[in-house]
Amino acid sequence: MAKARARTTTRKVKDRWKAKNWYTILAPSLFNNVPIAETLAETPDHLIGRVTEVSLQDLTNDFRKSHIKLLFTVDKVEQNTAHTQLKGHLLTSDYLRRMIRRRKSRVDGVFTVETRDGAILRVKPFAIAEKRIQSSQKKLIRNVMNDVISKEGKAKTLNSFIRDCLEGKIGSEIYKHCKIYYPVKRIEVNKTEIIRLPTVIIEDEKPPEKPEEEPSQPTEPAKEELEVPTEEPLVEEKPGKEPETPVEEEPTEEDRETAEKPKKKVKAKLTTKKKATTKKTTKKKKEEASE
């Protein structure tokens, strides 16, 4: 009897995997609705609220962004596609450990920001100093962080603010204002959490597009006026007549004088030397005769 009951129970058990369907998860419009992953679910209602974690490198194909993780939550399902919304981002632990070393100070901050379109999110930046700094200096750096983040949040929408955080523009802006108080080495946004979605729909400002130039007709390159060498008239040589040989001109008297001048100078120098030697010899002979 027990064996028969076991057989009936095994027959009643259904394979749950066969009842499930595959769904493709798409990124939000901030990332151009790129497909992120695929998942299984029995019904579309089971997908809502599911969180998926993706690296920014997979979305942008930029290996320099492999240390950034993005979190997406499924909020709507249409047929076999699931649409998501951004939940936040965070940096990997190995990336943080690589920057933090001994004899250095780390300054963390937690701030709540409201964007221009009504969204509320929590931002957690951190700064790293080259040396140990005092608590008063850390307080100044946190105040600068709070001022810059609140100012940037009020002036931008949620999508543009998140984009600046991922690209590092918020960290570089805080770095510029912190250099006044202490030369900080690096500042980045460690984590963001979206608490409330935007209440007002505001389109992001797009960069002004350059006016498309009408395709002009291809113009022929200007022909450069090349100087055509003029052909010299050829003199026809008549047969029987030999070509005239150039007659050598006889050297004039001036040419002869110029050619002979250096020779005369050399002779004059030699004669002066001879005169000096003759004078010396005559003096010696006179002295000997007087003796």
C-alpha positions in Angstrom: 0.0 0.0 0.0 2.8 2.4 0.8 4.5 1.8 -2.5 1.2 2.5 -4.4 0.8 5.8 -2.5 4.3 6.8 -3.4 3.7 6.1 -7.1 0.6 8.2 -7.1 2.3 11.2 -5.4 5.2 11.0 -8.0 2.7 11.1 -10.8 0.9 14.1 -9.4 4.2 16.2 -9.0 4.6 18.4 -12.1 7.9 19.7 -13.5 7.9 23.4 -12.6 10.7 24.3 -15.0 8.6 23.3 -17.9 5.8 25.7 -16.8 8.2 28.7 -16.7 8.9 31.1 -19.5 11.9 33.1 -20.5 11.8 36.9 -20.3 14.4 39.5 -21.5 15.2 42.3 -19.2 15.8 45.7 -20.8 17.7 48.7 -19.3 15.9 52.0 -18.8 15.9 54.9 -21.3 19.0 56.4 -19.7 21.0 53.5 -21.2 19.1 53.3 -24.5 16.9 50.2 -23.5 19.8 47.8 -24.0 19.0 44.1 -23.2 20.6 43.3 -19.8 19.8 39.7 -19.1 17.3 36.9 -19.4 15.3 35.3 -16.6 12.7 32.6 -15.9 9.3 33.1 -14.3 6.0 31.3 -14.1 3.9 34.5 -14.5 4.8 38.1 -15.3 3.7 39.1 -11.8 6.6 37.2 -10.3 9.0 39.4 -12.2 7.9 42.7 -10.7 10.3 43.9 -8.0 13.1 41.6 -9.1 16.6 43.2 -8.9 19.3 42.6 -11.4 23.0 43.7 -11.1 25.0 44.6 -14.1 28.4 46.1 -14.7 28.7 49.4 -16.5 31.2 47.8 -18.8 28.5 45.5 -20.2 26.4 48.5 -21.2 29.1 50.8 -22.6 31.8 48.4 -23.7 34.3 50.5 -21.8 36.7 48.4 -19.7 37.6 51.4 -17.6 34.1 51.3 -16.1 34.2 47.7 -15.0 34.4 48.7 -11.3 30.9 50.3 -11.3 27.9 48.1 -10.7 24.3 49.2 -11.6 21.1 47.9 -9.9 17.9 47.7 -11.8 14.4 46.7 -10.6 11.7 45.4 -12.9 8.6 47.5 -12.8 6.6 46.6 -15.9 6.3 43.5 -18.1 5.0 43.4 -21.7 4.7 40.0 -23.4 8.2 38.5 -23.1 10.1 41.7 -22.2 10.6 43.2 -18.8 11.2 47.0 -18.4 13.3 48.2 -15.5 14.1 51.4 -13.5 17.4 52.4 -12.0 17.7 51.6 -8.3 21.2 52.9 -7.7 24.9 52.2 -8.2 27.9 51.2 -6.2 31.7 50.6 -6.5 33.3 47.3 -6.1 35.1 46.5 -2.9 38.4 45.6 -4.6 38.5 49.0 -6.3 38.0 50.8 -2.9 40.7 48.7 -1.3 43.2 49.5 -4.0 42.9 53.3 -3.3 43.0 53.1 0.5 46.4 52.6 2.1 48.1 53.0 5.5 48.8 56.5 6.8 46.0 58.0 4.7 42.7 59.5 5.7 39.3 58.6 4.3 36.4 61.0 4.5 32.9 59.6 4.0 29.7 61.5 3.7 26.0 60.6 3.4 23.7 63.3 1.9 20.1 63.4 0.7 19.4 65.3 -2.4 16.3 66.4 -4.2 16.6 66.9 -8.0 14.9 69.4 -10.3 12.2 66.9 -11.4 11.2 66.0 -7.8 13.3 62.8 -7.3 14.9 62.1 -3.9 18.1 60.1 -3.7 20.8 59.4 -1.2 24.4 60.1 -2.3 27.5 58.7 -0.5 30.8 60.2 -1.7 34.2 59.6 -0.2 37.5 61.5 -0.3 41.1 60.2 0.2 43.9 62.4 1.5 47.6 61.7 1.2 48.3 62.1 5.0 46.5 61.9 8.3 44.3 65.0 8.6 42.6 66.5 11.6 38.9 66.1 12.3 38.3 69.9 11.7 39.6 69.4 8.1 37.4 66.4 7.6 34.4 68.5 8.7 35.3 71.2 6.2 35.5 68.6 3.4 32.1 67.2 4.3 30.6 70.6 4.2 32.0 71.3 0.8 30.6 67.9 -0.4 27.2 68.8 0.9 27.2 72.2 -0.7 28.3 71.0 -4.2 26.0 67.9 -4.2 22.9 69.9 -3.2 23.7 72.6 -5.7 24.2 70.1 -8.6 21.1 68.2 -7.6 18.8 71.2 -7.7 20.0 72.3 -11.1 19.8 68.9 -12.8 17.3 66.1 -13.4 17.7 62.6 -12.0 19.1 61.1 -15.3 21.6 63.9 -15.8 22.7 63.8 -12.1 23.2 60.0 -12.3 25.1 60.3 -15.5 27.5 62.9 -14.0 28.1 60.6 -11.0 29.0 57.7 -13.2 31.3 59.8 -15.5 33.0 61.3 -12.4 32.0 65.0 -13.0 30.5 65.3 -9.5 33.7 64.1 -7.9 35.9 66.4 -10.0 33.6 69.4 -9.0 34.0 68.6 -5.3 37.7 68.2 -5.8 38.0 71.7 -7.2 36.3 73.2 -4.2 38.2 71.0 -1.6 41.6 72.1 -2.8 41.2 75.4 -1.0 41.2 73.7 2.4 43.4 70.7 1.8 45.0 69.0 -1.2 42.8 65.9 -1.5 44.1 63.1 -3.7 40.8 61.7 -5.0 37.1 62.1 -4.6 34.4 59.8 -6.0 30.8 58.9 -5.4 30.8 55.5 -3.8 27.1 54.7 -3.8 23.7 56.2 -4.8 20.2 55.0 -3.8 17.0 56.3 -5.4 14.4 56.8 -2.6 11.7 58.4 -4.7 11.2 58.5 -8.5 10.7 61.8 -10.3 7.2 63.4 -9.9 7.6 65.8 -12.8 8.6 64.8 -16.3 11.3 67.1 -17.5 13.2 66.3 -20.7 16.9 66.4 -20.5 18.6 69.3 -22.3 20.2 68.0 -25.5 23.3 69.6 -26.9 22.6 71.9 -29.8 22.9 70.0 -33.0 25.0 71.5 -35.8 23.0 72.5 -38.9 23.5 70.0 -41.7 25.2 71.5 -44.6 23.6 71.0 -47.9 25.6 68.7 -50.2 27.3 71.1 -52.6 28.1 70.1 -56.1 31.7 68.9 -56.4 33.8 71.6 -57.8 36.6 70.9 -60.1 40.0 71.8 -58.7 41.4 75.0 -60.1 43.9 74.4 -62.8 47.2 75.8 -61.9 48.7 77.8 -64.6 52.0 76.1 -65.3 54.7 78.1 -66.9 55.4 76.6 -70.3 59.1 76.8 -71.1 59.6 78.8 -74.3 61.4 76.8 -76.9 64.5 78.5 -78.1 64.7 78.8 -81.9 67.0 76.2 -83.3 69.7 77.6 -85.6 70.1 75.4 -88.6 73.7 74.7 -89.4 74.5 75.0 -93.0 76.6 72.1 -94.4 80.1 73.0 -95.4 80.7 75.6 -92.7 82.6 74.8 -89.6 81.4 76.1 -86.2 83.1 79.3 -85.3 85.6 78.9 -82.4 85.7 81.7 -79.8 88.7 84.0 -80.2 90.9 84.4 -77.1 91.3 88.0 -76.1 94.9 89.2 -75.4 95.5 90.2 -71.7 95.7 93.9 -71.1 98.4 95.8 -69.3 96.3 96.2 -66.2 95.8 92.4 -65.9 99.5 91.9 -66.2 100.2 94.4 -63.4 97.7 92.8 -61.1 99.2 89.4 -61.7 102.7 90.6 -61.1 102.0 92.7 -58.0 102.1 89.9 -55.3 105.4 88.7 -56.8 106.9 92.1 -56.4 105.9 92.3 -52.8 107.6 89.0 -52.0 110.8 90.3 -53.6 110.7 93.5 -51.6 110.4 91.5 -48.4 113.4 89.4 -49.4 115.5 92.4 -50.3 114.7 94.0 -46.9 116.0 90.9 -45.2 119.1 90.9 -47.3 119.8 94.6 -46.5 119.5 93.9 -42.8 121.9 91.1 -42.9 124.4 93.1 -45.0 124.2 96.0 -42.5 125.0 93.6 -39.6 128.0 92.2 -41.4 129.4 95.6 -42.3 129.1 96.7 -38.6 131.0 93.7 -37.5 133.8 94.3 -40.0 134.1 97.9 -38.9 134.4 96.9 -35.2 137.1 94.4 -36.1 139.0 96.9 -38.1 138.9 99.5 -35.3 140.2 96.9 -32.8 
